[in-house]
């Protein structure tokens, strides 16, 4: 009898790991994720949000397998889906998305690029460590007859180009590479990743917006012309998932207090003397906090502030509408998407207020959202209606509205220590607002 483990999950119940999925589960790279919080600093706002990237990754693997089974896929395809789902977040740094923008600036890679390099063995998070009985991920995948390049494409969301598109009486047929549905299930507008994180994050934060009719979605999935689609009967459940995603981003992922904590942590990490920024992917949350505490100075102060929830306060917040009403300000703020330029304007405001520049932090959230969740405004799920294929927008005005909806109600925010709020607000308004 083969070895297996039963995992008892708070969201999906009990499910089994055996064969290649059990071997993947036991790798050190997977186990590192048990020390990384799924919502980063979200616990500062939602005290129950202490669930981990490991829980989520196992949930995605399970959900991807269920989607494959609902579609009647082969065993090797279902195993590939499970493993791709399990591995999809390997490249997350400590505190999940919190440091993503900073590390993208430092390494020119996002967490999905890092993930695929870990899977292929091009980055070894355990280099220099001796781990007894260790098996490398790429070896497990290859030994079990799975396509490592396909798994990486699934994680990166790389479908083949649709070079042949036919339109007859308004009905479009899409012809792509045969395995595009495998990519769609892991990284697409209707994927296992989103289903799991919405259900899981809603459960642990206590926010009801993440409720999804999973079983209706599973029962109405289709594969047509090599692509993952959904039957017209599943449109209401699909709309519910897209609305849940939009509301969770507004109320949880881009909560202002959470963003303030993220700004503080990211700025503190810049103070670390790091020879190779890829080394930070070797840490989990507690190890990074320990590193900050041992670094002393500003980094230690911020680590203690986060530990005891002594956060910076809002000095100036401007809505997107306010910014767009001032064309000169739109142009001014656009340049601060670049981290170096943002640090320069922070320094200018701080010096005018007589402060250390590290105590003035600016947030331009739009680009952070695009980097952390590139699928955010994607609603391009194809609908199968009596054998014909149509865009979701044909059946759902909600889909088009959600593409236009912003996840946060501010376009720019500046924060500082509580005692400095009025000084920083005055100087920021003078310098930034024409």
Beta strands, then each sheet from edge to edge (+ up, - down):
strand 1: 4-9
strand 2: 13-18
strand 3: 164-168
strand 4: 171-175
strand 5: 221-224
strand 6: 227-231
strand 7: 313-318
strand 8: 360-363
strand 9: 382-385
strand 10: 388-391
strand 11: 412-416
sheet 1: 1+ 2-
sheet 2: 3+ 4-
sheet 3: 5+ 6- 9- 10+
sheet 4: 7+ 11- 8+
end
